[in-house]
């Protein structure tokens, strides 16, 4: 996928993910294999050094609430 799409989360290329108000990409700790799609949805035992999946989604919901949704 890297050859065809460039930077990606394992399922979706960053350029393909840019719709609406793009909020950037997530990183994991430098010693982690990275933050990919499975990490972001809490799979793989919910352990990704440097990334907290529940907090990630709480932040999204909080942002939506602040914008009146």
Biopython code that builds the backbone (N, CA, C, O; Angstrom):
import numpy as np
from Bio.PDB.StructureBuilder import StructureBuilder

atoms = [
    (1, "UNK", "N", (0.823, -1.195, 0.000)),
    (1, "UNK", "CA", (0.000, 0.000, 0.000)),
    (1, "UNK", "C", (0.869, 1.261, 0.000)),
    (1, "UNK", "O", (0.503, 2.272, -0.601)),
    (2, "UNK", "N", (2.001, 1.199, 0.665)),
    (2, "UNK", "CA", (2.879, 2.367, 0.733)),
    (2, "UNK", "C", (3.293, 2.834, -0.657)),
    (2, "UNK", "O", (3.364, 4.037, -0.910)),
    (3, "UNK", "N", (3.564, 1.900, -1.552)),
    (3, "UNK", "CA", (3.986, 2.247, -2.908)),
    (3, "UNK", "C", (2.865, 2.952, -3.670)),
    (3, "UNK", "O", (3.117, 3.925, -4.381)),
    (4, "UNK", "N", (1.636, 2.472, -3.529)),
    (4, "UNK", "CA", (0.495, 3.028, -4.266)),
    (4, "UNK", "C", (-0.086, 4.295, -3.637)),
    (4, "UNK", "O", (-0.413, 5.249, -4.343)),
    (5, "UNK", "N", (-0.214, 4.301, -2.306)),
    (5, "UNK", "CA", (-0.927, 5.378, -1.615)),
    (5, "UNK", "C", (-0.023, 6.322, -0.831)),
    (5, "UNK", "O", (-0.456, 7.410, -0.454)),
    (6, "UNK", "N", (1.212, 5.932, -0.581)),
    (6, "UNK", "CA", (2.081, 6.736, 0.274)),
    (6, "UNK", "C", (1.755, 6.467, 1.732)),
    (6, "UNK", "O", (1.358, 5.360, 2.093)),
    (7, "UNK", "N", (1.925, 7.487, 2.571)),
    (7, "UNK", "CA", (1.653, 7.337, 4.004)),
    (7, "UNK", "C", (0.226, 6.834, 4.204)),
    (7, "UNK", "O", (-0.697, 7.278, 3.522)),
    (8, "UNK", "N", (0.053, 5.898, 5.151)),
    (8, "UNK", "CA", (-1.266, 5.294, 5.366)),
    (8, "UNK", "C", (-1.375, 4.737, 6.771)),
    (8, "UNK", "O", (-0.387, 4.672, 7.502)),
    (9, "UNK", "N", (-2.583, 4.336, 7.145)),
    (9, "UNK", "CA", (-2.808, 3.731, 8.456)),
    (9, "UNK", "C", (-2.961, 2.221, 8.357)),
    (9, "UNK", "O", (-3.433, 1.586, 9.299)),
    (10, "UNK", "N", (-2.579, 1.656, 7.263)),
    (10, "UNK", "CA", (-2.717, 0.222, 7.052)),
    (10, "UNK", "C", (-3.925, -0.125, 6.215)),
    (10, "UNK", "O", (-3.980, -1.205, 5.628)),
    (11, "UNK", "N", (-4.893, 0.768, 6.147)),
    (11, "UNK", "CA", (-6.098, 0.541, 5.348)),
    (11, "UNK", "C", (-6.420, 1.705, 4.418)),
    (11, "UNK", "O", (-6.925, 1.501, 3.314)),
    (12, "UNK", "N", (-6.129, 2.922, 4.862)),
    (12, "UNK", "CA", (-6.503, 4.116, 4.110)),
    (12, "UNK", "C", (-5.287, 5.039, 3.991)),
    (12, "UNK", "O", (-4.607, 5.309, 4.980)),
    (13, "UNK", "N", (-5.022, 5.519, 2.777)),
    (13, "UNK", "CA", (-3.946, 6.481, 2.580)),
    (13, "UNK", "C", (-4.304, 7.829, 3.176)),
    (13, "UNK", "O", (-5.475, 8.206, 3.205)),
    (14, "UNK", "N", (-3.304, 8.555, 3.653)),
    (14, "UNK", "CA", (-3.543, 9.864, 4.265)),
    (14, "UNK", "C", (-4.263, 10.794, 3.293)),
    (14, "UNK", "O", (-5.206, 11.482, 3.686)),
    (15, "UNK", "N", (-3.839, 10.827, 2.047)),
    (15, "UNK", "CA", (-4.489, 11.706, 1.079)),
    (15, "UNK", "C", (-5.968, 11.350, 0.888)),
    (15, "UNK", "O", (-6.796, 12.240, 0.696)),
    (16, "UNK", "N", (-6.303, 10.072, 0.939)),
    (16, "UNK", "CA", (-7.698, 9.645, 0.799)),
    (16, "UNK", "C", (-8.524, 9.996, 2.031)),
    (16, "UNK", "O", (-9.745, 10.122, 1.950)),
    (17, "UNK", "N", (-7.863, 10.153, 3.159)),
    (17, "UNK", "CA", (-8.566, 10.446, 4.412)),
    (17, "UNK", "C", (-8.870, 11.930, 4.574)),
    (17, "UNK", "O", (-9.612, 12.312, 5.480)),
    (18, "UNK", "N", (-8.318, 12.756, 3.727)),
    (18, "UNK", "CA", (-8.503, 14.200, 3.858)),
    (18, "UNK", "C", (-9.832, 14.626, 3.243)),
    (18, "UNK", "O", (-9.914, 14.904, 2.046)),
    (19, "UNK", "N", (-10.853, 14.674, 4.063)),
    (19, "UNK", "CA", (-12.160, 15.162, 3.642)),
    (19, "UNK", "C", (-12.748, 15.904, 4.823)),
    (19, "UNK", "O", (-12.409, 15.610, 5.969)),
    (20, "UNK", "N", (-13.607, 16.842, 4.568)),
    (20, "UNK", "CA", (-14.135, 17.662, 5.655)),
    (20, "UNK", "C", (-13.023, 18.481, 6.270)),
    (20, "UNK", "O", (-12.172, 19.016, 5.561)),
    (21, "UNK", "N", (-13.028, 18.578, 7.575)),
    (21, "UNK", "CA", (-12.003, 19.321, 8.302)),
    (21, "UNK", "C", (-10.922, 18.348, 8.752)),
    (21, "UNK", "O", (-11.023, 17.760, 9.829)),
    (22, "UNK", "N", (-9.894, 18.176, 7.937)),
    (22, "UNK", "CA", (-8.817, 17.225, 8.221)),
    (22, "UNK", "C", (-8.100, 17.637, 9.500)),
    (22, "UNK", "O", (-7.692, 18.788, 9.651)),
    (23, "UNK", "N", (-7.951, 16.689, 10.417)),
    (23, "UNK", "CA", (-7.372, 16.988, 11.720)),
    (23, "UNK", "C", (-5.991, 16.376, 11.918)),
    (23, "UNK", "O", (-5.498, 16.306, 13.044)),
    (24, "UNK", "N", (-5.376, 15.940, 10.850)),
    (24, "UNK", "CA", (-4.017, 15.428, 10.954)),
    (24, "UNK", "C", (-3.965, 13.924, 11.128)),
    (24, "UNK", "O", (-4.969, 13.226, 10.985)),
    (25, "UNK", "N", (-2.788, 13.446, 11.437)),
    (25, "UNK", "CA", (-2.570, 12.019, 11.641)),
    (25, "UNK", "C", (-2.118, 11.776, 13.073)),
    (25, "UNK", "O", (-1.604, 12.683, 13.728)),
    (26, "UNK", "N", (-2.306, 10.577, 13.552)),
    (26, "UNK", "CA", (-1.915, 10.205, 14.904)),
    (26, "UNK", "C", (-0.572, 9.489, 14.888)),
    (26, "UNK", "O", (-0.282, 8.718, 13.973)),
    (27, "UNK", "N", (0.226, 9.740, 15.880)),
    (27, "UNK", "CA", (1.508, 9.065, 16.039)),
    (27, "UNK", "C", (1.484, 8.238, 17.307)),
    (27, "UNK", "O", (0.683, 8.472, 18.211)),
    (28, "UNK", "N", (2.366, 7.281, 17.355)),
    (28, "UNK", "CA", (2.571, 6.486, 18.565)),
    (28, "UNK", "C", (3.943, 6.851, 19.121)),
    (28, "UNK", "O", (4.638, 7.704, 18.568)),
    (29, "UNK", "N", (4.321, 6.214, 20.197)),
    (29, "UNK", "CA", (5.635, 6.455, 20.784)),
    (29, "UNK", "C", (6.733, 6.044, 19.803)),
    (29, "UNK", "O", (6.512, 5.183, 18.952)),
    (30, "UNK", "N", (7.890, 6.644, 19.918)),
    (30, "UNK", "CA", (8.991, 6.378, 18.985)),
    (30, "UNK", "C", (9.409, 4.918, 18.981)),
    (30, "UNK", "O", (9.914, 4.427, 17.971)),
    (31, "UNK", "N", (9.209, 4.211, 20.096)),
    (31, "UNK", "CA", (9.616, 2.805, 20.197)),
    (31, "UNK", "C", (8.505, 1.838, 19.792)),
    (31, "UNK", "O", (8.680, 0.620, 19.846)),
    (32, "UNK", "N", (7.368, 2.386, 19.388)),
    (32, "UNK", "CA", (6.230, 1.574, 18.969)),
    (32, "UNK", "C", (6.320, 1.298, 17.471)),
    (32, "UNK", "O", (6.947, 2.064, 16.740)),
    (33, "UNK", "N", (5.692, 0.200, 17.002)),
    (33, "UNK", "CA", (5.678, -0.035, 15.555)),
    (33, "UNK", "C", (4.790, 0.957, 14.804)),
    (33, "UNK", "O", (4.741, 0.925, 13.575)),
    (34, "UNK", "N", (4.097, 1.826, 15.512)),
    (34, "UNK", "CA", (3.277, 2.849, 14.868)),
    (34, "UNK", "C", (1.831, 2.782, 15.292)),
    (34, "UNK", "O", (1.418, 1.883, 16.024)),
    (35, "UNK", "N", (1.077, 3.738, 14.824)),
    (35, "UNK", "CA", (-0.342, 3.814, 15.134)),
    (35, "UNK", "C", (-1.102, 3.595, 13.837)),
    (35, "UNK", "O", (-1.190, 4.495, 13.002)),
    (36, "UNK", "N", (-1.653, 2.394, 13.669)),
    (36, "UNK", "CA", (-2.370, 2.098, 12.437)),
    (36, "UNK", "C", (-3.865, 1.979, 12.704)),
    (36, "UNK", "O", (-4.328, 2.209, 13.821)),
    (37, "UNK", "N", (-4.607, 1.620, 11.676)),
    (37, "UNK", "CA", (-6.057, 1.557, 11.786)),
    (37, "UNK", "C", (-6.514, 0.628, 12.913)),
    (37, "UNK", "O", (-7.427, 0.973, 13.663)),
    (38, "UNK", "N", (-5.896, -0.531, 13.038)),
    (38, "UNK", "CA", (-6.301, -1.464, 14.092)),
    (38, "UNK", "C", (-6.067, -0.884, 15.474)),
    (38, "UNK", "O", (-6.887, -1.089, 16.370)),
    (39, "UNK", "N", (-4.970, -0.164, 15.671)),
    (39, "UNK", "CA", (-4.718, 0.473, 16.960)),
    (39, "UNK", "C", (-5.771, 1.528, 17.265)),
    (39, "UNK", "O", (-6.212, 1.666, 18.406)),
    (40, "UNK", "N", (-6.170, 2.270, 16.241)),
    (40, "UNK", "CA", (-7.098, 3.380, 16.458)),
    (40, "UNK", "C", (-8.499, 2.915, 16.826)),
    (40, "UNK", "O", (-9.237, 3.644, 17.489)),
    (41, "UNK", "N", (-8.875, 1.718, 16.407)),
    (41, "UNK", "CA", (-10.209, 1.222, 16.762)),
    (41, "UNK", "C", (-10.158, 0.292, 17.959)),
    (41, "UNK", "O", (-11.153, -0.354, 18.289)),
    (42, "UNK", "N", (-8.993, 0.217, 18.621)),
    (42, "UNK", "CA", (-8.879, -0.515, 19.870)),
    (42, "UNK", "C", (-8.615, -2.002, 19.737)),
    (42, "UNK", "O", (-8.722, -2.724, 20.728)),
    (43, "UNK", "N", (-8.273, -2.489, 18.552)),
    (43, "UNK", "CA", (-7.933, -3.903, 18.401)),
    (43, "UNK", "C", (-6.524, -4.146, 18.912)),
    (43, "UNK", "O", (-5.869, -3.222, 19.395)),
    (44, "UNK", "N", (-6.062, -5.356, 18.811)),
    (44, "UNK", "CA", (-4.731, -5.743, 19.280)),
    (44, "UNK", "C", (-4.576, -5.459, 20.768)),
    (44, "UNK", "O", (-3.558, -4.925, 21.208)),
    (45, "UNK", "N", (-5.585, -5.818, 21.525)),
    (45, "UNK", "CA", (-5.605, -5.703, 22.981)),
    (45, "UNK", "C", (-5.650, -4.264, 23.480)),
    (45, "UNK", "O", (-5.486, -4.014, 24.674)),
    (46, "UNK", "N", (-5.873, -3.323, 22.576)),
    (46, "UNK", "CA", (-5.978, -1.921, 22.977)),
    (46, "UNK", "C", (-4.680, -1.318, 23.460)),
    (46, "UNK", "O", (-4.698, -0.302, 24.156)),
    (47, "UNK", "N", (-3.548, -1.918, 23.108)),
    (47, "UNK", "CA", (-2.257, -1.430, 23.585)),
    (47, "UNK", "C", (-1.441, -0.878, 22.418)),
    (47, "UNK", "O", (-1.023, -1.622, 21.531)),
    (48, "UNK", "N", (-1.226, 0.402, 22.431)),
    (48, "UNK", "CA", (-0.344, 1.053, 21.471)),
    (48, "UNK", "C", (0.433, 2.105, 22.251)),
    (48, "UNK", "O", (-0.127, 3.141, 22.610)),
    (49, "UNK", "N", (1.705, 1.861, 22.519)),
    (49, "UNK", "CA", (2.478, 2.844, 23.293)),
    (49, "UNK", "C", (2.386, 4.232, 22.677)),
    (49, "UNK", "O", (2.642, 4.411, 21.486)),
    (50, "UNK", "N", (2.019, 5.213, 23.495)),
    (50, "UNK", "CA", (1.926, 6.591, 23.027)),
    (50, "UNK", "C", (0.594, 6.970, 22.413)),
    (50, "UNK", "O", (0.419, 8.113, 21.992)),
    (51, "UNK", "N", (-0.359, 6.034, 22.348)),
    (51, "UNK", "CA", (-1.680, 6.325, 21.776)),
    (51, "UNK", "C", (-2.754, 5.729, 22.660)),
    (51, "UNK", "O", (-2.693, 4.548, 23.001)),
    (52, "UNK", "N", (-3.740, 6.533, 23.035)),
    (52, "UNK", "CA", (-4.842, 6.099, 23.894)),
    (52, "UNK", "C", (-6.129, 6.151, 23.078)),
    (52, "UNK", "O", (-6.700, 7.225, 22.889)),
    (53, "UNK", "N", (-6.590, 4.992, 22.592)),
    (53, "UNK", "CA", (-7.766, 4.944, 21.719)),
    (53, "UNK", "C", (-9.005, 5.566, 22.366)),
    (53, "UNK", "O", (-9.658, 6.391, 21.728)),
    (54, "UNK", "N", (-9.360, 5.205, 23.615)),
    (54, "UNK", "CA", (-10.557, 5.831, 24.197)),
    (54, "UNK", "C", (-10.430, 7.359, 24.275)),
    (54, "UNK", "O", (-11.391, 8.073, 23.989)),
    (55, "UNK", "N", (-9.266, 7.856, 24.654)),
    (55, "UNK", "CA", (-9.073, 9.304, 24.753)),
    (55, "UNK", "C", (-9.162, 9.963, 23.375)),
    (55, "UNK", "O", (-9.658, 11.083, 23.254)),
    (56, "UNK", "N", (-8.690, 9.282, 22.352)),
    (56, "UNK", "CA", (-8.779, 9.784, 20.978)),
    (56, "UNK", "C", (-10.234, 10.040, 20.604)),
    (56, "UNK", "O", (-10.557, 11.098, 20.065)),
    (57, "UNK", "N", (-11.115, 9.080, 20.883)),
    (57, "UNK", "CA", (-12.524, 9.231, 20.523)),
    (57, "UNK", "C", (-13.245, 10.209, 21.443)),
    (57, "UNK", "O", (-14.174, 10.888, 21.006)),
    (58, "UNK", "N", (-12.839, 10.294, 22.704)),
    (58, "UNK", "CA", (-13.407, 11.305, 23.608)),
    (58, "UNK", "C", (-13.105, 12.696, 23.071)),
    (58, "UNK", "O", (-13.967, 13.575, 23.092)),
    (59, "UNK", "N", (-11.877, 12.897, 22.587)),
    (59, "UNK", "CA", (-11.508, 14.194, 22.017)),
    (59, "UNK", "C", (-12.350, 14.527, 20.787)),
    (59, "UNK", "O", (-12.753, 15.676, 20.608)),
    (60, "UNK", "N", (-12.618, 13.534, 19.940)),
    (60, "UNK", "CA", (-13.455, 13.763, 18.766)),
    (60, "UNK", "C", (-14.862, 14.184, 19.166)),
    (60, "UNK", "O", (-15.409, 15.143, 18.620)),
    (61, "UNK", "N", (-15.443, 13.468, 20.117)),
    (61, "UNK", "CA", (-16.801, 13.775, 20.570)),
    (61, "UNK", "C", (-16.843, 15.150, 21.232)),
    (61, "UNK", "O", (-17.784, 15.917, 21.029)),
    (62, "UNK", "N", (-15.819, 15.456, 22.024)),
    (62, "UNK", "CA", (-15.760, 16.769, 22.669)),
    (62, "UNK", "C", (-15.700, 17.889, 21.642)),
    (62, "UNK", "O", (-16.353, 18.920, 21.806)),
    (63, "UNK", "N", (-14.916, 17.690, 20.577)),
    (63, "UNK", "CA", (-14.842, 18.690, 19.506)),
    (63, "UNK", "C", (-16.165, 18.874, 18.808)),
    (63, "UNK", "O", (-16.547, 19.998, 18.483)),
    (64, "UNK", "N", (-16.869, 17.791, 18.574)),
    (64, "UNK", "CA", (-18.193, 17.879, 17.954)),
    (64, "UNK", "C", (-19.168, 18.618, 18.856)),
    (64, "UNK", "O", (-19.953, 19.443, 18.388)),
    (65, "UNK", "N", (-19.118, 18.319, 20.157)),
    (65, "UNK", "CA", (-19.995, 18.985, 21.111)),
    (65, "UNK", "C", (-19.715, 20.492, 21.130)),
    (65, "UNK", "O", (-20.637, 21.308, 21.152)),
    (66, "UNK", "N", (-18.427, 20.844, 21.121)),
    (66, "UNK", "CA", (-18.053, 22.270, 21.123)),
    (66, "UNK", "C", (-18.563, 22.994, 19.883)),
    (66, "UNK", "O", (-18.818, 24.198, 19.922)),
    (67, "UNK", "N", (-18.711, 22.259, 18.787)),
    (67, "UNK", "CA", (-19.207, 22.866, 17.546)),
    (67, "UNK", "C", (-20.733, 22.777, 17.430)),
    (67, "UNK", "O", (-21.291, 23.140, 16.394)),
    (68, "UNK", "N", (-21.407, 22.305, 18.465)),
    (68, "UNK", "CA", (-22.860, 22.321, 18.486)),
    (68, "UNK", "C", (-23.563, 21.071, 18.011)),
    (68, "UNK", "O", (-24.777, 21.086, 17.807)),
    (69, "UNK", "N", (-22.829, 19.994, 17.830)),
    (69, "UNK", "CA", (-23.451, 18.743, 17.371)),
    (69, "UNK", "C", (-23.907, 17.914, 18.559)),
    (69, "UNK", "O", (-24.454, 16.826, 18.380)),
]
sb = StructureBuilder()
sb.init_structure("model")
sb.init_model(0)
sb.init_chain("A")
sb.init_seg("    ")
for serial, (resi, resn, name, xyz) in enumerate(atoms, 1):
    if name == "N":
        sb.init_residue(resn, " ", resi, " ")
    sb.init_atom(name, np.array(xyz, "f"), 0.0, 1.0, " ", f" {name:<3s}", serial, name[0])
structure = sb.get_structure()
